Amino acid sequence: PVGAVVVANNRIIARAHNQTEKLTDATAHAEMLAVTAAANFMGSKYLTECTLYVTLEPCVMCAGALHWVQLGKLVFGASDIQRGYELLQSPVLHAKTAVVRGIKEEESRQLLNTFFKSIRD
């Protein structure tokens, strides 16, 4: 029942619905599919001039994607009190997921800094 459309300049440029079961892919949420299609249509990884309309509040994963595409506006119908992005103050990962932090932290930071500096110069 989750459906999404992306609109740019008062025109629908992408539409999708949840296909997690059909594709056996837990990431095939309506928002993810619609945003990917919209980015392809626009020829840009950024959707700053776009509005996403979706029937349900995006989950944390989808909210992360919306952050990275720099979505201009989000409009959703129902809140998702169990999995919606507004739960970010709660643990984002599954309770059984072990997390290890700081392995080669400085080397990793330097590698990332060097990489991003090289592509921006």
N, CA, C and O atoms as CSV, one atom per row, in Angstrom:
chain,resi,resn,atom,element,x,y,z
A,1,PRO,N,N,0.792,-1.214,0.000
A,1,PRO,CA,C,0.000,0.000,0.000
A,1,PRO,C,C,0.829,1.271,0.000
A,1,PRO,O,O,0.280,2.365,-0.127
A,2,VAL,N,N,2.145,1.144,0.140
A,2,VAL,CA,C,2.978,2.346,0.155
A,2,VAL,C,C,3.306,2.721,-1.284
A,2,VAL,O,O,3.879,1.933,-2.036
A,3,GLY,N,N,2.932,3.933,-1.645
A,3,GLY,CA,C,3.200,4.446,-2.974
A,3,GLY,C,C,3.868,5.796,-2.882
A,3,GLY,O,O,3.689,6.528,-1.908
A,4,ALA,N,N,4.643,6.125,-3.906
A,4,ALA,CA,C,5.375,7.391,-3.912
A,4,ALA,C,C,5.422,7.960,-5.324
A,4,ALA,O,O,5.514,7.220,-6.305
A,5,VAL,N,N,5.357,9.272,-5.411
A,5,VAL,CA,C,5.591,9.971,-6.673
A,5,VAL,C,C,6.550,11.120,-6.409
A,5,VAL,O,O,6.552,11.722,-5.336
A,6,VAL,N,N,7.358,11.404,-7.409
A,6,VAL,CA,C,8.265,12.547,-7.344
A,6,VAL,C,C,7.796,13.540,-8.394
A,6,VAL,O,O,7.557,13.185,-9.548
A,7,VAL,N,N,7.670,14.789,-7.971
A,7,VAL,CA,C,7.184,15.858,-8.837
A,7,VAL,C,C,8.265,16.921,-8.995
A,7,VAL,O,O,8.910,17.324,-8.027
A,8,ALA,N,N,8.448,17.365,-10.237
A,8,ALA,CA,C,9.349,18.485,-10.539
A,8,ALA,C,C,8.621,19.399,-11.515
A,8,ALA,O,O,8.079,18.935,-12.518
A,9,ASN,N,N,8.610,20.677,-11.227
A,9,ASN,CA,C,7.941,21.651,-12.095
A,9,ASN,C,C,6.493,21.245,-12.392
A,9,ASN,O,O,6.047,21.296,-13.538
A,10,ASN,N,N,5.773,20.846,-11.351
A,10,ASN,CA,C,4.362,20.460,-11.451
A,10,ASN,C,C,4.113,19.276,-12.381
A,10,ASN,O,O,3.021,19.133,-12.932
A,11,ARG,N,N,5.120,18.435,-12.554
A,11,ARG,CA,C,5.001,17.270,-13.428
A,11,ARG,C,C,5.518,16.034,-12.693
A,11,ARG,O,O,6.594,16.071,-12.097
A,12,ILE,N,N,4.767,14.958,-12.733
A,12,ILE,CA,C,5.237,13.707,-12.134
A,12,ILE,C,C,6.362,13.156,-13.000
A,12,ILE,O,O,6.177,12.885,-14.186
A,13,ILE,N,N,7.536,12.994,-12.383
A,13,ILE,CA,C,8.690,12.481,-13.123
A,13,ILE,C,C,9.041,11.048,-12.729
A,13,ILE,O,O,9.806,10.381,-13.425
A,14,ALA,N,N,8.486,10.578,-11.620
A,14,ALA,CA,C,8.750,9.201,-11.194
A,14,ALA,C,C,7.637,8.742,-10.276
A,14,ALA,O,O,7.041,9.534,-9.546
A,15,ARG,N,N,7.373,7.469,-10.324
A,15,ARG,CA,C,6.378,6.877,-9.426
A,15,ARG,C,C,6.828,5.459,-9.117
A,15,ARG,O,O,7.468,4.798,-9.934
A,16,ALA,N,N,6.478,5.010,-7.920
A,16,ALA,CA,C,6.849,3.652,-7.516
A,16,ALA,C,C,5.972,3.214,-6.353
A,16,ALA,O,O,5.313,4.024,-5.702
A,17,HIS,N,N,5.984,1.926,-6.116
A,17,HIS,CA,C,5.308,1.375,-4.945
A,17,HIS,C,C,6.244,0.354,-4.310
A,17,HIS,O,O,7.196,-0.108,-4.939
A,18,ASN,N,N,5.966,0.015,-3.080
A,18,ASN,CA,C,6.803,-0.924,-2.353
A,18,ASN,C,C,6.845,-2.258,-3.095
A,18,ASN,O,O,5.810,-2.828,-3.438
A,19,GLN,N,N,8.070,-2.745,-3.336
A,19,GLN,CA,C,8.240,-4.015,-4.041
A,19,GLN,C,C,9.145,-4.974,-3.271
A,19,GLN,O,O,9.791,-5.836,-3.866
A,20,THR,N,N,9.190,-4.823,-1.957
A,20,THR,CA,C,10.091,-5.659,-1.160
A,20,THR,C,C,9.764,-7.145,-1.290
A,20,THR,O,O,10.674,-7.970,-1.370
A,21,GLU,N,N,8.505,-7.490,-1.311
A,21,GLU,CA,C,8.130,-8.904,-1.428
A,21,GLU,C,C,8.355,-9.417,-2.847
A,21,GLU,O,O,8.934,-10.486,-3.040
A,22,LYS,N,N,7.904,-8.666,-3.823
A,22,LYS,CA,C,8.022,-9.090,-5.222
A,22,LYS,C,C,9.475,-9.298,-5.629
A,22,LYS,O,O,9.800,-10.266,-6.316
A,23,LEU,N,N,10.348,-8.391,-5.203
A,23,LEU,CA,C,11.758,-8.457,-5.590
A,23,LEU,C,C,12.618,-9.210,-4.579
A,23,LEU,O,O,13.812,-9.402,-4.806
A,24,THR,N,N,12.030,-9.632,-3.480
A,24,THR,CA,C,12.771,-10.260,-2.376
A,24,THR,C,C,13.957,-9.372,-2.007
A,24,THR,O,O,15.092,-9.837,-1.899
A,25,ASP,N,N,13.672,-8.099,-1.819
A,25,ASP,CA,C,14.696,-7.087,-1.549
A,25,ASP,C,C,14.161,-6.149,-0.473
A,25,ASP,O,O,13.250,-5.359,-0.721
A,26,ALA,N,N,14.728,-6.243,0.704
A,26,ALA,CA,C,14.255,-5.434,1.833
A,26,ALA,C,C,14.434,-3.941,1.615
A,26,ALA,O,O,13.841,-3.140,2.337
A,27,THR,N,N,15.244,-3.549,0.630
A,27,THR,CA,C,15.468,-2.124,0.376
A,27,THR,C,C,14.573,-1.566,-0.729
A,27,THR,O,O,14.668,-0.380,-1.047
A,28,ALA,N,N,13.724,-2.373,-1.308
A,28,ALA,CA,C,12.897,-1.934,-2.440
A,28,ALA,C,C,11.650,-1.190,-1.971
A,28,ALA,O,O,10.530,-1.524,-2.357
A,29,HIS,N,N,11.861,-0.182,-1.139
A,29,HIS,CA,C,10.764,0.657,-0.658
A,29,HIS,C,C,10.346,1.621,-1.765
A,29,HIS,O,O,11.134,1.954,-2.650
A,30,ALA,N,N,9.103,2.055,-1.698
A,30,ALA,CA,C,8.569,2.970,-2.707
A,30,ALA,C,C,9.438,4.215,-2.863
A,30,ALA,O,O,9.720,4.651,-3.979
A,31,GLU,N,N,9.859,4.781,-1.733
A,31,GLU,CA,C,10.664,6.005,-1.782
A,31,GLU,C,C,11.995,5.771,-2.490
A,31,GLU,O,O,12.415,6.583,-3.314
A,32,MET,N,N,12.653,4.668,-2.169
A,32,MET,CA,C,13.954,4.368,-2.770
A,32,MET,C,C,13.817,4.203,-4.284
A,32,MET,O,O,14.613,4.747,-5.049
A,33,LEU,N,N,12.811,3.455,-4.704
A,33,LEU,CA,C,12.602,3.216,-6.131
A,33,LEU,C,C,12.220,4.499,-6.860
A,33,LEU,O,O,12.699,4.756,-7.964
A,34,ALA,N,N,11.362,5.299,-6.243
A,34,ALA,CA,C,10.938,6.555,-6.871
A,34,ALA,C,C,12.090,7.545,-6.978
A,34,ALA,O,O,12.249,8.213,-7.999
A,35,VAL,N,N,12.882,7.638,-5.932
A,35,VAL,CA,C,14.015,8.574,-5.934
A,35,VAL,C,C,15.050,8.153,-6.977
A,35,VAL,O,O,15.609,9.001,-7.672
A,36,THR,N,N,15.307,6.859,-7.088
A,36,THR,CA,C,16.250,6.373,-8.099
A,36,THR,C,C,15.755,6.705,-9.501
A,36,THR,O,O,16.522,7.178,-10.340
A,37,ALA,N,N,14.482,6.458,-9.751
A,37,ALA,CA,C,13.906,6.772,-11.061
A,37,ALA,C,C,13.952,8.271,-11.335
A,37,ALA,O,O,14.245,8.690,-12.455
A,38,ALA,N,N,13.665,9.076,-10.324
A,38,ALA,CA,C,13.690,10.534,-10.493
A,38,ALA,C,C,15.099,11.031,-10.791
A,38,ALA,O,O,15.286,11.891,-11.652
A,39,ALA,N,N,16.078,10.500,-10.094
A,39,ALA,CA,C,17.467,10.906,-10.336
A,39,ALA,C,C,17.883,10.543,-11.758
A,39,ALA,O,O,18.556,11.324,-12.430
A,40,ASN,N,N,17.484,9.363,-12.213
A,40,ASN,CA,C,17.776,8.969,-13.595
A,40,ASN,C,C,17.094,9.905,-14.582
A,40,ASN,O,O,17.704,10.317,-15.569
A,41,PHE,N,N,15.840,10.245,-14.328
A,41,PHE,CA,C,15.099,11.151,-15.202
A,41,PHE,C,C,15.758,12.527,-15.253
A,41,PHE,O,O,15.909,13.117,-16.323
A,42,MET,N,N,16.150,13.028,-14.080
A,42,MET,CA,C,16.741,14.366,-13.990
A,42,MET,C,C,18.187,14.394,-14.470
A,42,MET,O,O,18.713,15.455,-14.804
A,43,GLY,N,N,18.825,13.234,-14.504
A,43,GLY,CA,C,20.237,13.190,-14.871
A,43,GLY,C,C,21.112,13.799,-13.800
A,43,GLY,O,O,22.164,14.365,-14.094
A,44,SER,N,N,20.678,13.684,-12.554
A,44,SER,CA,C,21.397,14.284,-11.436
A,44,SER,C,C,21.178,13.443,-10.192
A,44,SER,O,O,20.112,12.856,-10.002
A,45,LYS,N,N,22.196,13.392,-9.348
A,45,LYS,CA,C,22.023,12.676,-8.082
A,45,LYS,C,C,21.314,13.534,-7.048
A,45,LYS,O,O,20.947,13.036,-5.984
A,46,TYR,N,N,21.115,14.806,-7.338
A,46,TYR,CA,C,20.437,15.707,-6.410
A,46,TYR,C,C,19.033,16.034,-6.910
A,46,TYR,O,O,18.814,16.252,-8.102
A,47,LEU,N,N,18.094,16.061,-5.978
A,47,LEU,CA,C,16.695,16.345,-6.307
A,47,LEU,C,C,16.211,17.568,-5.534
A,47,LEU,O,O,15.135,17.550,-4.936
A,48,THR,N,N,17.002,18.610,-5.552
A,48,THR,CA,C,16.718,19.804,-4.754
A,48,THR,C,C,15.454,20.530,-5.192
A,48,THR,O,O,14.846,21.245,-4.396
A,49,GLU,N,N,15.057,20.358,-6.427
A,49,GLU,CA,C,13.869,21.035,-6.942
A,49,GLU,C,C,12.654,20.113,-6.978
A,49,GLU,O,O,11.635,20.445,-7.582
A,50,CYS,N,N,12.763,18.970,-6.338
A,50,CYS,CA,C,11.699,17.965,-6.406
A,50,CYS,C,C,10.945,17.827,-5.088
A,50,CYS,O,O,11.464,18.129,-4.013
A,51,THR,N,N,9.715,17.365,-5.206
A,51,THR,CA,C,8.888,17.031,-4.053
A,51,THR,C,C,8.540,15.554,-4.139
A,51,THR,O,O,8.127,15.059,-5.187
A,52,LEU,N,N,8.713,14.860,-3.022
A,52,LEU,CA,C,8.314,13.461,-2.925
A,52,LEU,C,C,7.017,13.388,-2.144
A,52,LEU,O,O,6.932,13.874,-1.016
A,53,TYR,N,N,6.012,12.782,-2.746
A,53,TYR,CA,C,4.741,12.516,-2.078
A,53,TYR,C,C,4.692,11.020,-1.805
A,53,TYR,O,O,4.889,10.210,-2.711
A,54,VAL,N,N,4.431,10.659,-0.563
A,54,VAL,CA,C,4.408,9.245,-0.196
A,54,VAL,C,C,3.292,9.005,0.816
A,54,VAL,O,O,2.988,9.870,1.637
A,55,THR,N,N,2.696,7.841,0.746
A,55,THR,CA,C,1.552,7.549,1.605
A,55,THR,C,C,1.926,7.354,3.067
A,55,THR,O,O,1.092,7.560,3.948
A,56,LEU,N,N,3.162,6.962,3.340
A,56,LEU,CA,C,3.600,6.654,4.696
A,56,LEU,C,C,4.904,7.368,5.005
A,56,LEU,O,O,5.763,7.504,4.134
A,57,GLU,N,N,5.053,7.820,6.229
A,57,GLU,CA,C,6.298,8.448,6.681
A,57,GLU,C,C,7.483,7.556,6.325
A,57,GLU,O,O,7.468,6.367,6.642
A,58,PRO,N,N,8.502,8.098,5.679
A,58,PRO,CA,C,9.662,7.286,5.310
A,58,PRO,C,C,10.368,6.696,6.530
A,58,PRO,O,O,10.423,7.303,7.599
A,59,CYS,N,N,10.899,5.502,6.334
A,59,CYS,CA,C,11.687,4.860,7.383
A,59,CYS,C,C,13.061,5.528,7.458
A,59,CYS,O,O,13.369,6.430,6.678
A,60,VAL,N,N,13.856,5.085,8.383
A,60,VAL,CA,C,15.191,5.655,8.572
A,60,VAL,C,C,16.046,5.463,7.324
A,60,VAL,O,O,16.758,6.383,6.922
A,61,MET,N,N,15.992,4.291,6.708
A,61,MET,CA,C,16.777,4.033,5.494
A,61,MET,C,C,16.392,5.017,4.395
A,61,MET,O,O,17.253,5.633,3.766
A,62,CYS,N,N,15.099,5.154,4.175
A,62,CYS,CA,C,14.631,6.051,3.125
A,62,CYS,C,C,14.949,7.506,3.459
A,62,CYS,O,O,15.293,8.289,2.574
A,63,ALA,N,N,14.835,7.861,4.728
A,63,ALA,CA,C,15.181,9.226,5.143
A,63,ALA,C,C,16.645,9.510,4.858
A,63,ALA,O,O,16.998,10.617,4.453
A,64,GLY,N,N,17.497,8.518,5.066
A,64,GLY,CA,C,18.913,8.682,4.738
A,64,GLY,C,C,19.103,8.949,3.259
A,64,GLY,O,O,19.885,9.819,2.875
A,65,ALA,N,N,18.387,8.199,2.423
A,65,ALA,CA,C,18.468,8.418,0.980
A,65,ALA,C,C,17.966,9.806,0.610
A,65,ALA,O,O,18.546,10.481,-0.241
A,66,LEU,N,N,16.882,10.226,1.257
A,66,LEU,CA,C,16.340,11.562,0.975
A,66,LEU,C,C,17.330,12.644,1.380
A,66,LEU,O,O,17.413,13.693,0.740
A,67,HIS,N,N,18.076,12.386,2.441
A,67,HIS,CA,C,19.127,13.322,2.858
A,67,HIS,C,C,20.181,13.434,1.760
A,67,HIS,O,O,20.564,14.537,1.370
A,68,TRP,N,N,20.645,12.291,1.265
A,68,TRP,CA,C,21.733,12.297,0.285
A,68,TRP,C,C,21.326,12.894,-1.054
A,68,TRP,O,O,22.165,13.489,-1.730
A,69,VAL,N,N,20.062,12.756,-1.460
A,69,VAL,CA,C,19.634,13.356,-2.728
A,69,VAL,C,C,19.260,14.822,-2.563
A,69,VAL,O,O,18.926,15.501,-3.534
A,70,GLN,N,N,19.318,15.300,-1.333
A,70,GLN,CA,C,18.996,16.700,-1.025
A,70,GLN,C,C,17.601,17.066,-1.536
A,70,GLN,O,O,17.402,18.087,-2.196
A,71,LEU,N,N,16.646,16.199,-1.206
A,71,LEU,CA,C,15.266,16.395,-1.637
A,71,LEU,C,C,14.753,17.767,-1.225
A,71,LEU,O,O,14.964,18.212,-0.097
A,72,GLY,N,N,14.080,18.423,-2.150
A,72,GLY,CA,C,13.546,19.750,-1.869
A,72,GLY,C,C,12.410,19.751,-0.866
A,72,GLY,O,O,12.366,20.602,0.022
A,73,LYS,N,N,11.483,18.797,-1.001
A,73,LYS,CA,C,10.316,18.782,-0.119
A,73,LYS,C,C,9.784,17.361,0.006
A,73,LYS,O,O,9.791,16.589,-0.953
A,74,LEU,N,N,9.324,17.036,1.208
A,74,LEU,CA,C,8.710,15.740,1.483
A,74,LEU,C,C,7.290,15.963,1.971
A,74,LEU,O,O,7.054,16.775,2.865
A,75,VAL,N,N,6.348,15.246,1.386
A,75,VAL,CA,C,4.954,15.284,1.818
A,75,VAL,C,C,4.522,13.836,2.035
A,75,VAL,O,O,4.585,13.020,1.115
A,76,PHE,N,N,4.078,13.516,3.266
A,76,PHE,CA,C,3.618,12.148,3.494
A,76,PHE,C,C,2.282,12.149,4.201
A,76,PHE,O,O,1.911,13.107,4.879
A,77,GLY,N,N,1.560,11.038,4.023
A,77,GLY,CA,C,0.239,10.895,4.617
A,77,GLY,C,C,0.300,10.449,6.058
A,77,GLY,O,O,0.249,11.274,6.969
A,78,ALA,N,N,0.407,9.167,6.270
A,78,ALA,CA,C,0.358,8.596,7.617
A,78,ALA,C,C,1.724,8.584,8.286
A,78,ALA,O,O,2.742,8.334,7.640
A,79,SER,N,N,1.736,8.857,9.582
A,79,SER,CA,C,2.959,8.704,10.368
A,79,SER,C,C,3.198,7.221,10.604
A,79,SER,O,O,2.255,6.431,10.654
A,80,ASP,N,N,4.466,6.850,10.748
A,80,ASP,CA,C,4.827,5.464,11.051
A,80,ASP,C,C,5.501,5.448,12.414
A,80,ASP,O,O,6.712,5.639,12.520
A,81,ILE,N,N,4.714,5.220,13.448
A,81,ILE,CA,C,5.252,5.316,14.806
A,81,ILE,C,C,6.181,4.164,15.153
A,81,ILE,O,O,6.897,4.236,16.151
A,82,GLN,N,N,6.187,3.101,14.351
A,82,GLN,CA,C,7.075,1.972,14.619
A,82,GLN,C,C,8.388,2.054,13.867
A,82,GLN,O,O,9.425,1.646,14.392
A,83,ARG,N,N,8.366,2.579,12.637
A,83,ARG,CA,C,9.574,2.569,11.815
A,83,ARG,C,C,9.859,3.883,11.103
A,83,ARG,O,O,10.769,3.939,10.276
A,84,GLY,N,N,9.125,4.919,11.390
A,84,GLY,CA,C,9.318,6.197,10.712
A,84,GLY,C,C,10.630,6.867,11.075
A,84,GLY,O,O,11.232,6.573,12.108
A,85,TYR,N,N,11.063,7.772,10.210
A,85,TYR,CA,C,12.364,8.409,10.408
A,85,TYR,C,C,12.427,9.263,11.665
A,85,TYR,O,O,13.520,9.565,12.145
A,86,GLU,N,N,11.295,9.655,12.203
A,86,GLU,CA,C,11.315,10.474,13.414
A,86,GLU,C,C,11.775,9.687,14.635
A,86,GLU,O,O,11.895,10.247,15.725
A,87,LEU,N,N,12.030,8.409,14.464
A,87,LEU,CA,C,12.534,7.575,15.553
A,87,LEU,C,C,14.057,7.619,15.652
A,87,LEU,O,O,14.644,6.837,16.400
A,88,LEU,N,N,14.695,8.499,14.927
A,88,LEU,CA,C,16.160,8.531,14.897
A,88,LEU,C,C,16.791,8.647,16.275
A,88,LEU,O,O,17.961,8.302,16.440
A,89,GLN,N,N,16.060,9.116,17.253
A,89,GLN,CA,C,16.607,9.182,18.598
A,89,GLN,C,C,16.691,7.790,19.208
A,89,GLN,O,O,17.413,7.586,20.183
A,90,SER,N,N,15.968,6.840,18.651
A,90,SER,CA,C,16.052,5.449,19.071
A,90,SER,C,C,17.181,4.785,18.288
A,90,SER,O,O,17.653,5.337,17.294
A,91,PRO,N,N,17.617,3.609,18.725
A,91,PRO,CA,C,18.654,2.913,17.947
A,91,PRO,C,C,18.181,2.683,16.514
A,91,PRO,O,O,17.051,2.252,16.287
A,92,VAL,N,N,19.044,2.970,15.564
A,92,VAL,CA,C,18.687,2.832,14.155
A,92,VAL,C,C,18.905,1.397,13.685
A,92,VAL,O,O,18.134,0.886,12.873
A,93,LEU,N,N,19.930,0.758,14.181
A,93,LEU,CA,C,20.239,-0.603,13.768
A,93,LEU,C,C,19.402,-1.614,14.535
A,93,LEU,O,O,18.841,-1.308,15.587
A,94,HIS,N,N,19.326,-2.812,13.995
A,94,HIS,CA,C,18.610,-3.905,14.652
A,94,HIS,C,C,19.260,-4.189,15.998
A,94,HIS,O,O,20.476,-4.071,16.142
A,95,ALA,N,N,18.458,-4.559,16.972
A,95,ALA,CA,C,18.957,-4.799,18.330
A,95,ALA,C,C,20.025,-5.888,18.378
A,95,ALA,O,O,20.872,-5.870,19.271
A,96,LYS,N,N,20.005,-6.827,17.450
A,96,LYS,CA,C,20.989,-7.913,17.433
A,96,LYS,C,C,22.254,-7.575,16.648
A,96,LYS,O,O,23.172,-8.391,16.572
A,97,THR,N,N,22.308,-6.394,16.074
A,97,THR,CA,C,23.474,-6.001,15.291
A,97,THR,C,C,24.587,-5.539,16.217
A,97,THR,O,O,24.415,-4.601,16.995
A,98,ALA,N,N,25.726,-6.204,16.124
A,98,ALA,CA,C,26.892,-5.799,16.919
A,98,ALA,C,C,27.599,-4.656,16.201
A,98,ALA,O,O,27.693,-4.644,14.974
A,99,VAL,N,N,28.085,-3.712,16.964
A,99,VAL,CA,C,28.778,-2.561,16.392
A,99,VAL,C,C,30.167,-2.476,17.007
A,99,VAL,O,O,30.328,-2.528,18.226
A,100,VAL,N,N,31.163,-2.344,16.142
A,100,VAL,CA,C,32.541,-2.153,16.590
A,100,VAL,C,C,32.986,-0.813,16.033
A,100,VAL,O,O,32.890,-0.565,14.831
A,101,ARG,N,N,33.468,0.036,16.903
A,101,ARG,CA,C,33.870,1.386,16.482
A,101,ARG,C,C,35.374,1.570,16.625
A,101,ARG,O,O,36.021,0.918,17.444
A,102,GLY,N,N,35.907,2.453,15.826
A,102,GLY,CA,C,37.274,2.918,16.016
A,102,GLY,C,C,38.372,2.039,15.457
A,102,GLY,O,O,39.543,2.294,15.741
A,103,ILE,N,N,38.054,1.008,14.667
A,103,ILE,CA,C,39.098,0.171,14.087
A,103,ILE,C,C,39.821,0.984,13.018
A,103,ILE,O,O,39.221,1.397,12.026
A,104,LYS,N,N,41.107,1.208,13.232
A,104,LYS,CA,C,41.928,2.016,12.310
A,104,LYS,C,C,41.241,3.346,11.998
A,104,LYS,O,O,41.192,3.777,10.846
A,105,GLU,N,N,40.721,3.975,13.023
A,105,GLU,CA,C,39.949,5.203,12.856
A,105,GLU,C,C,40.750,6.312,12.181
A,105,GLU,O,O,40.266,6.939,11.239
A,106,GLU,N,N,41.958,6.557,12.650
A,106,GLU,CA,C,42.751,7.651,12.089
A,106,GLU,C,C,43.123,7.377,10.634
A,106,GLU,O,O,43.038,8.268,9.789
A,107,GLU,N,N,43.537,6.135,10.343
A,107,GLU,CA,C,43.883,5.785,8.967
A,107,GLU,C,C,42.668,5.923,8.054
A,107,GLU,O,O,42.774,6.416,6.931
A,108,SER,N,N,41.528,5.487,8.544
A,108,SER,CA,C,40.299,5.604,7.756
A,108,SER,C,C,39.958,7.063,7.486
A,108,SER,O,O,39.604,7.430,6.366
A,109,ARG,N,N,40.067,7.886,8.515
A,109,ARG,CA,C,39.764,9.310,8.372
A,109,ARG,C,C,40.690,9.951,7.339
A,109,ARG,O,O,40.243,10.719,6.487
A,110,GLN,N,N,41.987,9.628,7.422
A,110,GLN,CA,C,42.950,10.205,6.479
A,110,GLN,C,C,42.670,9.750,5.051
A,110,GLN,O,O,42.747,10.542,4.111
A,111,LEU,N,N,42.343,8.465,4.895
A,111,LEU,CA,C,42.024,7.934,3.576
A,111,LEU,C,C,40.817,8.651,2.978
A,111,LEU,O,O,40.840,9.047,1.813
A,112,LEU,N,N,39.775,8.816,3.766
A,112,LEU,CA,C,38.573,9.505,3.296
A,112,LEU,C,C,38.851,10.969,2.980
A,112,LEU,O,O,38.403,11.481,1.954
A,113,ASN,N,N,39.589,11.639,3.856
A,113,ASN,CA,C,39.926,13.047,3.619
A,113,ASN,C,C,40.726,13.213,2.336
A,113,ASN,O,O,40.461,14.119,1.547
A,114,THR,N,N,41.707,12.335,2.128
A,114,THR,CA,C,42.531,12.404,0.923
A,114,THR,C,C,41.683,12.173,-0.324
A,114,THR,O,O,41.821,12.889,-1.316
A,115,PHE,N,N,40.811,11.178,-0.272
A,115,PHE,CA,C,39.954,10.883,-1.411
A,115,PHE,C,C,39.053,12.061,-1.763
A,115,PHE,O,O,39.009,12.488,-2.917
A,116,PHE,N,N,38.333,12.586,-0.772
A,116,PHE,CA,C,37.399,13.675,-1.057
A,116,PHE,C,C,38.116,14.955,-1.463
A,116,PHE,O,O,37.598,15.732,-2.265
A,117,LYS,N,N,39.303,15.174,-0.914
A,117,LYS,CA,C,40.085,16.347,-1.326
A,117,LYS,C,C,40.479,16.212,-2.795
A,117,LYS,O,O,40.429,17.188,-3.543
A,118,SER,N,N,40.872,15.002,-3.211
A,118,SER,CA,C,41.309,14.795,-4.597
A,118,SER,C,C,40.173,14.988,-5.600
A,118,SER,O,O,40.410,15.480,-6.703
A,119,ILE,N,N,38.953,14.614,-5.242
A,119,ILE,CA,C,37.860,14.781,-6.209
A,119,ILE,C,C,37.288,16.195,-6.201
A,119,ILE,O,O,36.570,16.583,-7.122
A,120,ARG,N,N,37.603,16.953,-5.176
A,120,ARG,CA,C,37.095,18.332,-5.109
A,120,ARG,C,C,38.092,19.345,-5.649
A,120,ARG,O,O,37.726,20.482,-5.949
A,121,ASP,N,N,39.340,18.943,-5.774
A,121,ASP,CA,C,40.374,19.878,-6.281
A,121,ASP,C,C,40.406,19.900,-7.783
A,121,ASP,O,O,41.208,20.624,-8.373
